[in-house]
Amino acid sequence: MELATRKVIDRSFTGLGVFSIVLVAASLVVLLAPIVVRGARAFVFRGTVEHRRLLIERFDRGDRAAAIEEVKQFAARRNSIYERVGAFERDELVPQSRWWSLSPEERARQENLQFYTADFKHCLRELLGPHREIKYQVRDLLEATRNDHPRKPTDELDVDPNKPAVPRDQYGATRWDRATVKLKHVLYREAWVPPATPSADGTPQMLEQTFIPRTTDFAGTPMVALLEELDRDTKEILQPRWTFYWGFLTDASIDSHIFGGIWAELLGTLYLTIGAILFAVPMGIISAIYLVEYAGEHWLVGVLRSCVSTLAGVPSIVFGLFGLAFFINAMHVSPHKSVLAGSLTLAILILPLVIRASEEAIRAVPKTYKEAALSVGAGKWRTIVTVILPAALPGILTGVVISMGRAAGETAPIIFTAAVSVGKPLQIWESFTEPTPALPWNVYNLCTEHEAVDEIRHVQYGMVLVLVLLVLLLNGTAIVMRARITRKLKG
């Protein structure tokens, strides 16, 4: 081959390599940029006065004295709005007992007004929260509502009759980005209407979404002035401020992630990943030592290696069903789903990766290392433990890194063996018998099955961001360990 032709080929391969690197980098940016930007909103956002009240009442965190003054002002303004709505209902809406005296046209108008008012009050409660007396809100701020600070028995005699039972109904919008969405629903009524232009052939068409101003619905009534005031003063009422919510990592979930953080999911993922590594790595390394140093070249060993390779390609859902049938139903490692059963299932899932990576790392150790150790009188097992394994450790850690990332991100195996949608953070001894929430499963669950999926987009992206960062952190730790071990081996 001529020199010019070789240069052209070399440059072509170099250019192809650079293009591949750039393409991979661009793909990562396109994939990770939305996750980073939207996931960051779980930590940094404009929190309203309701968010600050939530942090004090639920997590005992924040400036209590300042929050009391804020809540007093907010509650007074909110209650005055509800009182104006109540006055409108008393003055403008005709009670059912007088409907017999109304004309058909007036009766239809009253029906529409009642429907519009009920819908408006529902949207207003989602924005500002329920109508409650100020004294009860101040009491909630003064007294912790955590389980380790129960209220005194005398307080049961003074129960707030307007406090909803469900946490999501006790607070208004806690984030300004969601408050703007709820404000739109307060000011405009959602409706579905036929398209303005009918189809040429007369076939039925899909209805189109539209938003009708509520000032049109309440034209000629005092509600118009109230709507204009809400449009103008909502920001002043809710008082949004930039907030760094580090509690997203350390707080427990409240009301299925409507409020609170992801501590239970983060802790469960760590338990499952570390448990899988603790089970899989020793078995994988021992199996690799046997296959390389003791098994020889028998045909049964070839079959065994083929089985290991086949297991590496089995769909993860199969491992989940196997874990349910074997570890829970047959071996009874736990009475039901548990972190232990999930860790064992994930260990079986990543075991082929650990075996193959360890096997290749041991084979890559120069034979002169083994020959030198044997020549000075070391036994075979001592040679493996003191010479071969330390030299192969960087390669083994590479396999462990890959396996760790896969174990942390798997969803299908833990559905049947370990994961639940809602649960409390587990103590380490509870992991042997209790199930746990986990980031991979809860990301899927919140995106597909949650009833308020649009309300918690920041939680979904926040979970994905934390999962990516967790995998990078685990991998980074293993890479640093591998680099240090390699430097020590080189002397």
Disulfide bonds with the S-S distance in Angstrom:
none
